[in-house]
Amino acid sequence: MGIFRIIFTVAHVVIVLLLGATMLNAYIPPKVFPLLNLLSLAFPFLMIANLLLCVFWIFSWRKRAFVFLLISTLFLTPVRRWINYSSKNEGSASFKMVTYNIKGSSFKENSLTEIQDLVNSANADVVFIQEIGYEDKRPSFKNLTGDEHPQVVSFYTKHKVVKTGSLDFTENAEGRFADIEINGKIIRFINVYLEPFQLKKEMVKPTSSIDANEEKAKSLIRRFIPVFKLHQDEVNTMKDFIQQSPYPVVVGGDFNAVPNSYEYYTINSVLEDAFLEAGSGSATSFHDYKFPIRIDYLFTSKEIKCKSYKVNRTKDASDHYPVFAEFSFN
């Protein structure tokens, strides 16, 4: 039994070190060392393994259980980016928002109707849509006016739009902003869809062949790393644009990146994660694969406080679930 405890201890130390390495994404960009950003994808699995081993040490009555539990407290905030239990912030909201990747309304039959019903049920002031799709399948919402010529992302709002424009992104990505006046205050809303990985299920689905799985893993790494490097440029463009804004900012959309990634840390360094402020439960929003992940976000300036944050899982009209949120002015 002693040899197994040694093996488990070494494995646990390695897992803790890998968890710690994901936090280095706050400092080391993908163009310097892209494998760190790749490691961020494994954070939930590493954390589950860490907790299972902690339970093992507790039931084994080993002192190392307390050491590993103490180390695990360092990862409370990274875990809260995935699963959080904030109490609801009291007071009335100044405006409501929805951000929703609708996959061109082509996820399944009747998707467009379900998408419209979902968004209309929110009675939102501002709606971000990503992957807006072809013109004949684009949604329309009650009491909301949308972009006249959207490409990948689109705004819908019931308020006065003062100014709009675009960010300098790559060909398959898009970032657009709209300065919108709400209750006499102008807010700069930035809707983004970062460079996609363009994955298909068969690319990530394991097979019975070890050689085939190894080739799939290599292929995925070759696909991920160039996209991470494009993301670095895109989020740095966003960060500069946010810092130059004359108004409070709300950023939302599909980052095609998980929490604990370089993309997340870069934007979170200048804005607040709305889910950490007011979210409760799981923030995972992309559900097309068996293991759900969080790649849809809402971030705000400190002048704007999130009152409630919810991933609406009532309908699977897209491969993403919409995020509903309410905000007030500090």
Secondary structure, DSSP 8 states (H G I E B T S, - for coil): -HHHHHHHHHHHHHHHHHHHHHGGGGTS-TTT-HHHHHHGGGHHHHHHHHHHHHHHHHHTT-THHHHHHHHHGGGHHHHHTTEEE-----S--SEEEEEEE-GGG-SSTTHHHHHHHHHHHHT-SEEEEES---GGG----TT-EE-SS-SSEEEEESSEEEEEEE----TT-EEEEEEEEETTEEEEEEEEE-------HHHH---S-HHHHHHHHHHHHHHHHHHHHHHHHHHHHHHHHHHT-SS-EEEEEE-S--TTSHHHHHHHTTSEEHHHHHBEEE---B-SSSS-B--EEEEE-TTEEEEEEEE--S--SSSB--EEEEEEE-
